Amino acid sequence: MADTIVDDELWDGFHRVVNMTSPELRDWLAVQGAGEETEEVPDRAGSPVGHRVLAILGKRRSDLTQDDVTVMADVVERVTAERGEELEPTAGEASWRHRLMNMGHDPLKPV
């Protein structure tokens, strides 16, 4: 196996809390960030964290950087703080769901 700076616990945790596929997240970021200021540059629409998650999803584990690892740990920590350990589908306020979706986690999506 190639050398990696991501331990199994973080790798598994990240892929557990980020339950949106790359196309789902890309589409969400484009829709969520659409507005007069972003229409001209659609690939910049949406949250910066969402774009970082999207980039990480497109990499092989062995290609991740230390900066990617930091983002992964932050996303796991933030989603876990919002949701707890149980990730069963849960309805909530739209702003809460959108905040989570900006990080690649849809709380309505089945585990």
DSSP file with accessible surface (Angstrom, degrees, kcal/mol):
  #  RESIDUE AA STRUCTURE BP1 BP2  ACC     N-H-->O    O-->H-N    N-H-->O    O-->H-N    TCO  KAPPA ALPHA  PHI   PSI    X-CA   Y-CA   Z-CA
    1    1 A M              0   0  190      0, 0.0     3,-0.1     0, 0.0     0, 0.0   0.000 360.0 360.0 360.0 142.4    0.0    0.0    0.0
    2    2 A A        -     0   0   61      1,-0.1     2,-0.1     0, 0.0    59,-0.0  -0.297 360.0 -91.6 -68.1 152.8    1.2    3.5   -0.8
    3    3 A D        -     0   0  155     59,-0.1     2,-0.3     2,-0.0    -1,-0.1  -0.374  50.3-176.7 -63.4 142.4    2.3    5.8    2.0
    4    4 A T        -     0   0   46     -3,-0.1    58,-0.1    59,-0.1    57,-0.1  -0.991  33.3-151.8-143.5 149.2   -0.4    8.0    3.4
    5    5 A I  S    S+     0   0   89     56,-0.4     2,-0.6    -2,-0.3    57,-0.1   0.370  77.4  89.1 -99.1   4.0   -0.7   10.7    6.0
    6    6 A V  S    S-     0   0    3     55,-0.2     2,-0.1    58,-0.1    58,-0.0  -0.889  71.6-141.5-105.2 120.6   -4.3    9.9    6.7
    7    7 A D     >  -     0   0   96     -2,-0.6     4,-2.5     1,-0.1     5,-0.2  -0.343  25.7-108.5 -77.3 163.6   -5.0    7.3    9.4
    8    8 A D  H  > S+     0   0  100      1,-0.2     4,-2.9     2,-0.2     5,-0.3   0.867 115.6  56.6 -59.3 -39.6   -7.8    4.8    9.0
    9    9 A E  H  > S+     0   0  163      2,-0.2     4,-2.5     1,-0.2    -1,-0.2   0.932 112.0  40.9 -62.0 -45.8  -10.0    6.4   11.7
   10   10 A L  H  > S+     0   0   26      2,-0.2     4,-2.9     1,-0.2     5,-0.3   0.932 115.2  51.5 -68.2 -44.0  -10.0    9.8   10.0
   11   11 A W  H  X S+     0   0   59     -4,-2.5     4,-2.1     1,-0.2    -2,-0.2   0.951 115.5  41.3 -57.2 -50.2  -10.4    8.3    6.5
   12   12 A D  H  X S+     0   0  102     -4,-2.9     4,-1.3    -5,-0.2    -1,-0.2   0.907 115.2  51.0 -66.1 -42.4  -13.4    6.2    7.6
   13   13 A G  H  X S+     0   0   11     -4,-2.5     4,-2.5    -5,-0.3     5,-0.3   0.914 109.9  49.7 -62.3 -43.3  -14.9    9.0    9.7
   14   14 A F  H  X S+     0   0    0     -4,-2.9     4,-2.6     1,-0.2    -1,-0.2   0.943 112.6  46.3 -61.3 -46.7  -14.7   11.5    6.8
   15   15 A H  H  < S+     0   0   77     -4,-2.1    -1,-0.2    -5,-0.3    -2,-0.2   0.687 111.7  53.5 -74.9 -13.3  -16.3    9.1    4.4
   16   16 A R  H  < S+     0   0   98     -4,-1.3    -1,-0.2    -3,-0.2    -2,-0.2   0.897 115.6  36.9 -81.7 -44.5  -19.0    8.3    7.0
   17   17 A V  H  < S+     0   0    0     -4,-2.5     2,-1.3     1,-0.2    -2,-0.2   0.818 105.8  69.9 -81.0 -30.1  -20.0   11.9    7.6
   18   18 A V     <  +     0   0    9     -4,-2.6    87,-0.2    -5,-0.3    -1,-0.2  -0.736  59.9 159.1 -86.9  93.9  -19.6   13.1    4.0
   19   19 A N        +     0   0   32     -2,-1.3     2,-0.4    85,-0.7    86,-0.2   0.378  39.3  94.1-102.9   4.1  -22.5   11.2    2.6
   20   20 A M  S    S-     0   0   10     84,-1.9     2,-0.1    -3,-0.1    -3,-0.0  -0.763  74.6-124.2 -93.7 142.4  -23.1   13.3   -0.6
   21   21 A T     >  -     0   0   67     -2,-0.4     4,-2.8     1,-0.1     5,-0.3  -0.356  30.4-102.5 -75.1 165.5  -21.5   12.1   -3.8
   22   22 A S  H  > S+     0   0   31      1,-0.2     4,-3.0     2,-0.2     5,-0.2   0.930 123.4  47.7 -56.2 -47.9  -19.2   14.5   -5.7
   23   23 A P  H  > S+     0   0   70      0, 0.0     4,-2.6     0, 0.0     5,-0.2   0.910 112.2  50.0 -62.2 -38.7  -21.9   15.3   -8.3
   24   24 A E  H  > S+     0   0   80      2,-0.2     4,-2.4     1,-0.2    -2,-0.2   0.935 114.4  43.8 -62.6 -45.9  -24.5   15.9   -5.5
   25   25 A L  H  X S+     0   0    0     -4,-2.8     4,-2.9     2,-0.2     5,-0.2   0.925 113.2  51.1 -66.4 -43.3  -22.1   18.2   -3.6
   26   26 A R  H  X S+     0   0  128     -4,-3.0     4,-2.1    -5,-0.3    -2,-0.2   0.943 113.2  45.7 -59.0 -46.3  -21.1   20.0   -6.8
   27   27 A D  H  X S+     0   0  106     -4,-2.6     4,-2.5    -5,-0.2     5,-0.2   0.907 112.7  50.6 -64.1 -42.7  -24.7   20.6   -7.8
   28   28 A W  H  X S+     0   0   39     -4,-2.4     4,-3.5    -5,-0.2     5,-0.3   0.933 110.0  49.4 -61.1 -47.2  -25.6   21.7   -4.3
   29   29 A L  H  X S+     0   0    2     -4,-2.9     4,-2.0     1,-0.2    -1,-0.2   0.898 111.7  49.5 -61.4 -38.5  -22.7   24.2   -4.1
   30   30 A A  H  < S+     0   0   44     -4,-2.1     4,-0.3    -5,-0.2    -1,-0.2   0.926 117.9  39.1 -66.5 -43.0  -23.7   25.7   -7.5
   31   31 A V  H >< S+     0   0  106     -4,-2.5     3,-1.0     2,-0.2    -2,-0.2   0.937 117.1  48.9 -72.3 -46.0  -27.4   26.0   -6.5
   32   32 A Q  H 3< S+     0   0   76     -4,-3.5    -2,-0.2     1,-0.3    -1,-0.2   0.865 117.2  41.4 -64.1 -35.5  -26.7   27.2   -3.0
   33   33 A G  T 3< S+     0   0   14     -4,-2.0    -1,-0.3    -5,-0.3    -2,-0.2   0.397  83.5 126.3 -96.3   4.7  -24.2   29.8   -4.1
   34   34 A A    <   +     0   0   53     -3,-1.0     2,-0.3    -4,-0.3     3,-0.1  -0.392  32.2 114.8 -67.6 135.9  -26.1   31.1   -7.1
   35   35 A G  S >> S-     0   0   31     -2,-0.1     4,-1.9     1,-0.1     3,-0.7  -0.962  79.3 -72.0 179.5 178.3  -26.6   34.8   -7.1
   36   36 A E  T 34 S+     0   0  185     -2,-0.3     4,-0.4     1,-0.2    -1,-0.1   0.866 127.7  47.8 -58.0 -38.6  -25.6   38.0   -8.9
   37   37 A E  T 34 S+     0   0  186      1,-0.2    -1,-0.2     2,-0.1     4,-0.1   0.731 119.8  36.7 -78.2 -20.6  -22.0   37.9   -7.6
   38   38 A T  T X4 S+     0   0   36     -3,-0.7     3,-1.1    -5,-0.2     6,-0.3   0.559  88.6  90.0-109.3 -10.5  -21.4   34.2   -8.5
   39   39 A E  T 3< S+     0   0  119     -4,-1.9    -2,-0.1     1,-0.3    -1,-0.1   0.854  87.6  53.2 -57.2 -35.0  -23.3   33.7  -11.7
   40   40 A E  T 3  S+     0   0  178     -4,-0.4    -1,-0.3     1,-0.3    -2,-0.1   0.742 118.7  34.4 -74.1 -23.4  -20.3   34.7  -13.8
   41   41 A V    X   +     0   0   48     -3,-1.1     3,-2.1     1,-0.1     4,-0.3  -0.624  69.3 172.1-130.1  75.8  -18.0   32.2  -12.1
   42   42 A P  G >  S+     0   0   80      0, 0.0     3,-1.4     0, 0.0    -1,-0.1   0.802  74.2  62.4 -62.4 -28.7  -20.2   29.2  -11.2
   43   43 A D  G 3  S+     0   0  126      1,-0.3   -13,-0.0   -13,-0.0   -14,-0.0   0.575 102.7  53.2 -76.6  -1.2  -17.4   26.9  -10.1
   44   44 A R  G <  S+     0   0  186     -3,-2.1    -1,-0.3    -6,-0.3     2,-0.1   0.430  84.7 112.6-103.3  -3.0  -16.7   29.4   -7.3
   45   45 A A    <   +     0   0    3     -3,-1.4   -11,-0.1    -4,-0.3     2,-0.1  -0.404  62.4  28.9 -69.6 146.2  -20.3   29.4   -6.0
   46   46 A G  S    S-     0   0   21    -13,-0.2   -17,-0.1   -16,-0.1   -16,-0.1  -0.356 101.9 -28.8  98.6-179.4  -20.9   27.9   -2.6
   47   47 A S     >  -     0   0   22      1,-0.1     4,-1.9    -2,-0.1     5,-0.2  -0.411  46.0-131.5 -76.2 145.1  -18.9   27.5    0.5
   48   48 A P  H  > S+     0   0  106      0, 0.0     4,-2.1     0, 0.0     5,-0.1   0.888 110.1  53.9 -60.1 -37.6  -15.1   27.3    0.5
   49   49 A V  H  > S+     0   0   39      1,-0.2     4,-2.8     2,-0.2     5,-0.2   0.920 105.7  53.6 -63.8 -41.4  -15.3   24.2    2.8
   50   50 A G  H  > S+     0   0    0      1,-0.2     4,-2.6     2,-0.2    -1,-0.2   0.906 108.4  49.2 -59.5 -39.9  -17.6   22.5    0.4
   51   51 A H  H  X S+     0   0   54     -4,-1.9     4,-2.3     2,-0.2    -1,-0.2   0.878 110.2  50.9 -68.2 -35.2  -15.1   23.1   -2.4
   52   52 A R  H  X S+     0   0   73     -4,-2.1     4,-2.4     2,-0.2    -2,-0.2   0.923 111.0  48.2 -66.1 -43.5  -12.3   21.7   -0.3
   53   53 A V  H  X S+     0   0    0     -4,-2.8     4,-2.7     2,-0.2    -2,-0.2   0.934 110.5  52.2 -61.5 -43.6  -14.4   18.6    0.5
   54   54 A L  H  X S+     0   0   24     -4,-2.6     4,-1.1     1,-0.2    -2,-0.2   0.917 109.9  48.4 -59.6 -43.1  -15.2   18.2   -3.2
   55   55 A A  H  < S+     0   0   48     -4,-2.3     3,-0.4     1,-0.2    -1,-0.2   0.912 110.8  51.0 -64.5 -40.6  -11.5   18.4   -4.0
   56   56 A I  H >< S+     0   0    4     -4,-2.4     3,-1.9     1,-0.2    -2,-0.2   0.916 105.4  55.7 -64.0 -41.9  -10.7   15.8   -1.4
   57   57 A L  H 3< S+     0   0   40     -4,-2.7    -1,-0.2     1,-0.3    -2,-0.2   0.795 104.7  55.2 -61.3 -26.0  -13.3   13.5   -2.7
   58   58 A G  T 3< S+     0   0   67     -4,-1.1     2,-0.3    -3,-0.4    -1,-0.3   0.438  97.9  82.5 -87.0   0.8  -11.6   13.6   -6.1
   59   59 A K  S <  S-     0   0   73     -3,-1.9     2,-0.2    -4,-0.2     5,-0.1  -0.728  78.9-117.4-105.6 155.7   -8.2   12.5   -4.7
   60   60 A R    >   -     0   0  165     -2,-0.3     3,-1.7     1,-0.1     4,-0.4  -0.565  34.9-112.1 -79.0 154.2   -6.7    9.2   -3.9
   61   61 A R  G >  S+     0   0   45      1,-0.3     3,-1.3    -2,-0.2   -56,-0.4   0.879 117.9  55.0 -55.6 -39.7   -5.9    8.6   -0.3
   62   62 A S  G 3  S+     0   0   51      1,-0.2    -1,-0.3   -58,-0.1   -59,-0.1   0.649 103.6  57.1 -72.7 -11.4   -2.2    8.6   -1.1
   63   63 A D  G <  S+     0   0   75     -3,-1.7    -1,-0.2     2,-0.1    -2,-0.2   0.447  79.2 117.2 -98.1  -0.8   -2.4   12.1   -2.8
   64   64 A L    <   -     0   0   12     -3,-1.3   -59,-0.2    -4,-0.4     2,-0.2  -0.396  53.9-143.6 -71.1 145.6   -3.9   13.9    0.2
   65   65 A T     >  -     0   0   63     -2,-0.1     4,-2.2     1,-0.1     5,-0.2  -0.535  28.6-103.9 -99.6 170.9   -1.9   16.8    1.7
   66   66 A Q  H  > S+     0   0  118      1,-0.2     4,-2.1     2,-0.2     5,-0.1   0.878 124.6  55.6 -62.0 -36.1   -1.6   17.8    5.3
   67   67 A D  H  > S+     0   0   92      1,-0.2     4,-2.1     2,-0.2    -1,-0.2   0.903 106.1  50.8 -62.7 -40.3   -4.0   20.7    4.6
   68   68 A D  H  > S+     0   0    4      2,-0.2     4,-2.9     1,-0.2    -2,-0.2   0.911 108.1  52.7 -61.7 -42.6   -6.5   18.1    3.2
   69   69 A V  H  X S+     0   0   17     -4,-2.2     4,-2.6     1,-0.2    -2,-0.2   0.908 107.8  51.5 -61.2 -40.7   -6.1   16.1    6.5
   70   70 A T  H  X S+     0   0   79     -4,-2.1     4,-2.3     2,-0.2    -1,-0.2   0.926 111.3  47.0 -62.7 -44.3   -6.8   19.2    8.5
   71   71 A V  H  X S+     0   0   19     -4,-2.1     4,-2.7     2,-0.2    -2,-0.2   0.927 111.2  52.0 -63.2 -44.2  -10.0   19.9    6.5
   72   72 A M  H  X S+     0   0    0     -4,-2.9     4,-2.5     1,-0.2    -2,-0.2   0.933 110.9  46.8 -58.3 -46.5  -11.1   16.3    6.8
   73   73 A A  H  X S+     0   0   42     -4,-2.6     4,-2.5     1,-0.2    -1,-0.2   0.905 112.3  50.7 -63.5 -40.3  -10.7   16.4   10.6
   74   74 A D  H  X S+     0   0   62     -4,-2.3     4,-2.9    -5,-0.2     5,-0.2   0.921 110.7  48.4 -64.3 -43.0  -12.5   19.7   10.8
   75   75 A V  H  X S+     0   0    0     -4,-2.7     4,-2.8     2,-0.2     5,-0.3   0.937 112.1  48.6 -64.6 -45.1  -15.4   18.4    8.8
   76   76 A V  H  X S+     0   0   29     -4,-2.5     4,-2.4    -5,-0.2     5,-0.2   0.943 114.5  46.7 -59.6 -45.6  -15.7   15.2   10.9
   77   77 A E  H  X S+     0   0  138     -4,-2.5     4,-2.2    -5,-0.2    -2,-0.2   0.928 115.0  45.5 -63.5 -45.4  -15.6   17.3   14.1
   78   78 A R  H  X S+     0   0   93     -4,-2.9     4,-1.8     2,-0.2    -2,-0.2   0.917 115.2  45.3 -68.7 -43.7  -18.2   19.8   12.9
   79   79 A V  H  X S+     0   0    1     -4,-2.8     4,-2.8    -5,-0.2     5,-0.4   0.932 114.2  49.6 -66.6 -42.0  -20.6   17.3   11.5
   80   80 A T  H  X S+     0   0   29     -4,-2.4     4,-3.1    -5,-0.3    -2,-0.2   0.900 109.5  52.2 -63.6 -37.9  -20.3   15.1   14.6
   81   81 A A  H  < S+     0   0   87     -4,-2.2    -1,-0.2    -5,-0.2    -2,-0.2   0.881 116.1  40.5 -64.6 -37.5  -20.9   18.2   16.8
   82   82 A E  H  < S+     0   0   71     -4,-1.8    -2,-0.2    -5,-0.2    -1,-0.2   0.839 132.8  21.4 -77.2 -36.5  -24.1   19.0   14.9
   83   83 A R  H  < S-     0   0   31     -4,-2.8     3,-0.3     1,-0.2    -3,-0.2   0.636  92.3-138.5-108.3 -24.3  -25.3   15.4   14.5
   84   84 A G     <  -     0   0   32     -4,-3.1    -1,-0.2    -5,-0.4    -2,-0.1  -0.373  52.3 -54.8  83.2-170.0  -23.7   13.3   17.2
   85   85 A E  S    S+     0   0  127     -2,-0.1     2,-0.5    -4,-0.1    -1,-0.2   0.790 118.3  81.3 -78.1 -28.9  -22.5    9.8   16.5
   86   86 A E        -     0   0  137     -3,-0.3     0, 0.0     1,-0.1     0, 0.0  -0.692  55.6-175.4 -81.4 125.8  -25.8    8.5   15.1
   87   87 A L        +     0   0   11     -2,-0.5    -1,-0.1     2,-0.0     3,-0.1  -0.035  27.7 144.7-112.9  30.6  -26.3    9.6   11.5
   88   88 A E        -     0   0  109      1,-0.1    21,-0.1    22,-0.1    -2,-0.0  -0.364  68.0 -78.9 -64.0 149.9  -29.8    8.3   10.9
   89   89 A P        -     0   0   59      0, 0.0     2,-0.4     0, 0.0    19,-0.3  -0.248  60.1-179.6 -54.0 130.8  -31.9   10.6    8.6
   90   90 A T        -     0   0   61     17,-2.9     2,-0.2    -3,-0.1    19,-0.1  -0.994  21.6-141.7-140.0 129.9  -33.1   13.5   10.6
   91   91 A A        +     0   0   83     -2,-0.4     2,-0.3    17,-0.1     3,-0.0  -0.596  36.5 145.0 -85.2 150.9  -35.3   16.5    9.6
   92   92 A G        -     0   0   49     -2,-0.2    16,-0.0     1,-0.0     5,-0.0  -0.899  52.4 -35.2-161.8-169.5  -34.4   19.9   11.1
   93   93 A E     >  -     0   0  147     -2,-0.3     4,-2.3     1,-0.1     3,-0.2  -0.311  54.9-121.8 -60.0 146.0  -34.4   23.6   10.2
   94   94 A A  H  > S+     0   0   59      1,-0.2     4,-2.9     2,-0.2     5,-0.2   0.896 112.9  53.8 -59.0 -40.0  -33.6   24.3    6.6
   95   95 A S  H  > S+     0   0   78      2,-0.2     4,-2.2     1,-0.2    -1,-0.2   0.883 108.2  50.2 -65.0 -36.4  -30.6   26.5    7.7
   96   96 A W  H  > S+     0   0   39     -3,-0.2     4,-2.0     2,-0.2    -1,-0.2   0.941 112.7  46.3 -64.6 -47.0  -29.2   23.6    9.8
   97   97 A R  H  X S+     0   0   70     -4,-2.3     4,-2.8     1,-0.2    -2,-0.2   0.933 113.1  49.3 -62.3 -45.1  -29.5   21.2    6.8
   98   98 A H  H  X S+     0   0   74     -4,-2.9     4,-1.9     1,-0.2    -1,-0.2   0.894 107.7  54.1 -64.1 -38.8  -28.0   23.7    4.4
   99   99 A R  H  < S+     0   0  103     -4,-2.2     4,-0.3    -5,-0.2    -1,-0.2   0.926 112.8  44.0 -60.6 -43.1  -25.0   24.3    6.8
  100  100 A L  H ><>S+     0   0    0     -4,-2.0     5,-2.2     1,-0.2     3,-1.7   0.906 110.2  54.6 -68.4 -40.5  -24.4   20.6    6.9
  101  101 A M  H ><5S+     0   0   13     -4,-2.8     3,-1.7     1,-0.3    -1,-0.2   0.831  96.7  65.8 -64.9 -29.1  -24.8   20.1    3.1
  102  102 A N  T 3<5S+     0   0   29     -4,-1.9    -1,-0.3     1,-0.3    -2,-0.2   0.709 105.6  45.2 -63.3 -17.8  -22.2   22.9    2.6
  103  103 A M  T < 5S-     0   0    3     -3,-1.7    -1,-0.3    -4,-0.3    -2,-0.2   0.279 129.2 -96.8-104.9   4.6  -19.8   20.3    4.2
  104  104 A G  T < 5S+     0   0    0     -3,-1.7   -84,-1.9     1,-0.2   -85,-0.7   0.624  87.6 119.2  92.9  13.2  -21.0   17.4    2.1
  105  105 A H      < -     0   0    1     -5,-2.2    -2,-0.2   -87,-0.2    -1,-0.2  -0.946  42.2-167.8-118.3 117.4  -23.4   15.9    4.7
  106  106 A D    >   -     0   0   22     -2,-0.5     3,-1.6     1,-0.1    -8,-0.1  -0.890   7.9-159.9-100.8 110.9  -27.1   15.7    3.9
  107  107 A P  T 3  S+     0   0    1      0, 0.0   -17,-2.9     0, 0.0    -1,-0.1   0.641  90.1  56.2 -68.7 -10.2  -28.9   14.9    7.2
  108  108 A L  T 3  S+     0   0   77    -19,-0.3   -17,-0.1     2,-0.1    -2,-0.0   0.564  84.7  99.8 -93.5  -8.8  -32.0   13.5    5.3
  109  109 A K  S <  S-     0   0   53     -3,-1.6   -19,-0.1   -19,-0.1   -90,-0.0  -0.621  80.3-114.1 -82.2 130.3  -29.9   11.0    3.3
  110  110 A P              0   0   97      0, 0.0   -22,-0.1     0, 0.0    -1,-0.1  -0.261 360.0 360.0 -60.7 149.3  -30.1    7.4    4.6
  111  111 A V              0   0  128    -22,-0.0   -95,-0.0   -24,-0.0   -23,-0.0  -0.402 360.0 360.0 -68.1 360.0  -26.9    5.9    6.0
